[in-house]
Amino acid sequence: MKLAKNTILITGGATGIGFEFAKQLELLGNIVIITGRDKAKLEKAKNKIPNIYIYQSDVSNSEAISILFDKVIKKFPDLNILINNAGIMRTINFHNKGADLEDLTTEININLSGPIRMVKKFLPHLKSKESAAIVNVSSGLAFTPLPQSPVYCATKAGLHSFTQSLRVQLKNTHIKVFELAPPATDTPLLGSFFNDDMKGMTIMKVEEMVAVAIKGMKNDQLEICPGQSNQLKFMSRLAPQFILGQMSKPIDRMLKDTDI
Ligand SMILES: NC(=O)c1ccc[n+]([C@@H]2O[C@H](COP(=O)([O-])OP(=O)(O)OC[C@H]3O[C@@H](n4cnc5c(N)ncnc54)[C@H](OP(=O)(O)O)[C@@H]3O)[C@@H](O)[C@H]2O)c1
């Protein structure tokens, strides 16, 4: 699809992949709007890319999505691309005592319910555009889980499945449904998740990862799996138990120190 002169909304755009999308897409001549929960982070992003527009909004809150929709559509009636990028990742050891049951599913509210509700809210508007797209940012971990982050990986597998269904449901519209499944990428989210146990895995530069994503979108490649994400997908079919074993090394080490 054409990636100039669009009006693009990116959730979670103040840092990492969302911020890099904002930077590269703004440079290509698009109007870019970003959201996030933290106002200070949004303002910092705007200082770096003065032409972008910022809105404080939480994708896990349905009411906030409705308010965001009303504000954004009023100011930007030409909005035609939605990038569902906001996400969080946690380590959760189910042996640990005293878990807060509400808190346990926070990743589901943000990473899965968030994009689903954003799509539902923005869909009638996107349908009215001659050219439109939805980009759901899943993960290579949608194909093979990293068992130290069981809820996160379930959300990404769920988002992968949701995106496939959505693509079928929208096949007779002008809306292209993309899935970007990033590999390990150097952003604040990755933080401590990458360690010595993950030998053989590399971390992709965020600039390069987003450049691959934009190239894929330009070429109408609906499922974009940059770098090692493609290998994870391939291995999940070719040797699922082997690759799960590799991905289990960090939790195996954690389990040694866990009181079971
Ligand atoms: N980095 C990787 O290795 C990697 C690999 C595969 C997939 N991904 C996916 O890529 C996406 C972007 O992550 P990233 O790596 O760029 O990490 P990041 O730098 O932490 O970016 C995530 C952004 O989402 C925002 N966010 C979090 N919860 C939100 C909410 N409830 N509502 C609105 N915004 C929210 C955060 O800002 P606030 O905290 O201010 O809200 C933050 O700016 C995520 O979906 C992640 O799962 C990342």
PDBQT file of the ligand as one rigid body, heavy atoms in Angstrom, charges set to zero:
ROOT
HETATM    1  N1  LIG A 301      10.760  -5.305  21.834  1.00  0.00    +0.000 N 
HETATM    2  C1  LIG A 301      10.553  -6.576  21.483  1.00  0.00    +0.000 C 
HETATM    3  O1  LIG A 301      11.478  -7.410  21.561  1.00  0.00    +0.000 OA
HETATM    4  C2  LIG A 301       9.207  -7.001  20.951  1.00  0.00    +0.000 A 
HETATM    5  C3  LIG A 301       9.134  -8.241  20.307  1.00  0.00    +0.000 A 
HETATM    6  C4  LIG A 301       7.908  -8.661  19.826  1.00  0.00    +0.000 A 
HETATM    7  C5  LIG A 301       6.785  -7.861  19.966  1.00  0.00    +0.000 A 
HETATM    8  N2  LIG A 301       6.888  -6.652  20.583  1.00  0.00    +0.000 N 
HETATM    9  C6  LIG A 301       5.668  -5.854  20.715  1.00  0.00    +0.000 C 
HETATM   10  O2  LIG A 301       5.865  -4.573  20.191  1.00  0.00    +0.000 OA
HETATM   11  C7  LIG A 301       4.974  -3.663  20.806  1.00  0.00    +0.000 C 
HETATM   12  C8  LIG A 301       5.727  -2.421  21.239  1.00  0.00    +0.000 C 
HETATM   13  O3  LIG A 301       6.623  -2.785  22.275  1.00  0.00    +0.000 OA
HETATM   14  P1  LIG A 301       8.071  -2.155  22.420  1.00  0.00    +0.000 P 
HETATM   15  O4  LIG A 301       9.044  -3.243  22.330  1.00  0.00    +0.000 OA
HETATM   16  O5  LIG A 301       8.228  -0.983  21.539  1.00  0.00    +0.000 OA
HETATM   17  O6  LIG A 301       8.051  -1.741  23.970  1.00  0.00    +0.000 OA
HETATM   18  P2  LIG A 301       7.919  -0.329  24.700  1.00  0.00    +0.000 P 
HETATM   19  O7  LIG A 301       9.014   0.574  24.300  1.00  0.00    +0.000 OA
HETATM   20  O8  LIG A 301       7.742  -0.656  26.136  1.00  0.00    +0.000 OA
HETATM   21  O9  LIG A 301       6.570   0.269  24.084  1.00  0.00    +0.000 OA
HETATM   22  C9  LIG A 301       5.317  -0.071  24.507  1.00  0.00    +0.000 C 
HETATM   23  C10 LIG A 301       4.500   1.185  24.528  1.00  0.00    +0.000 C 
HETATM   24  O10 LIG A 301       3.157   0.833  24.841  1.00  0.00    +0.000 OA
HETATM   25  C11 LIG A 301       2.648   1.799  25.723  1.00  0.00    +0.000 C 
HETATM   26  N3  LIG A 301       1.590   1.179  26.507  1.00  0.00    +0.000 N 
HETATM   27  C12 LIG A 301       1.688   0.182  27.400  1.00  0.00    +0.000 A 
HETATM   28  N4  LIG A 301       0.501  -0.096  27.925  1.00  0.00    +0.000 NA
HETATM   29  C13 LIG A 301      -0.374   0.762  27.355  1.00  0.00    +0.000 A 
HETATM   30  C14 LIG A 301      -1.763   0.986  27.491  1.00  0.00    +0.000 A 
HETATM   31  N5  LIG A 301      -2.495   0.272  28.362  1.00  0.00    +0.000 N 
HETATM   32  N6  LIG A 301      -2.356   1.927  26.719  1.00  0.00    +0.000 NA
HETATM   33  C15 LIG A 301      -1.620   2.666  25.859  1.00  0.00    +0.000 A 
HETATM   34  N7  LIG A 301      -0.311   2.510  25.693  1.00  0.00    +0.000 NA
HETATM   35  C16 LIG A 301       0.304   1.568  26.438  1.00  0.00    +0.000 A 
HETATM   36  C17 LIG A 301       3.826   2.242  26.577  1.00  0.00    +0.000 C 
HETATM   37  O11 LIG A 301       3.684   3.572  27.056  1.00  0.00    +0.000 OA
HETATM   38  P3  LIG A 301       2.998   3.889  28.486  1.00  0.00    +0.000 P 
HETATM   39  O12 LIG A 301       3.626   2.986  29.491  1.00  0.00    +0.000 OA
HETATM   40  O13 LIG A 301       3.267   5.333  28.696  1.00  0.00    +0.000 OA
HETATM   41  O14 LIG A 301       1.539   3.612  28.309  1.00  0.00    +0.000 OA
HETATM   42  C18 LIG A 301       4.968   2.174  25.588  1.00  0.00    +0.000 C 
HETATM   43  O15 LIG A 301       5.214   3.426  24.982  1.00  0.00    +0.000 OA
HETATM   44  C19 LIG A 301       4.311  -4.418  21.956  1.00  0.00    +0.000 C 
HETATM   45  O16 LIG A 301       3.023  -4.846  21.586  1.00  0.00    +0.000 OA
HETATM   46  C20 LIG A 301       5.230  -5.611  22.141  1.00  0.00    +0.000 C 
HETATM   47  O17 LIG A 301       4.562  -6.717  22.696  1.00  0.00    +0.000 OA
HETATM   48  C21 LIG A 301       8.067  -6.200  21.081  1.00  0.00    +0.000 A 
ENDROOT
TORSDOF 0
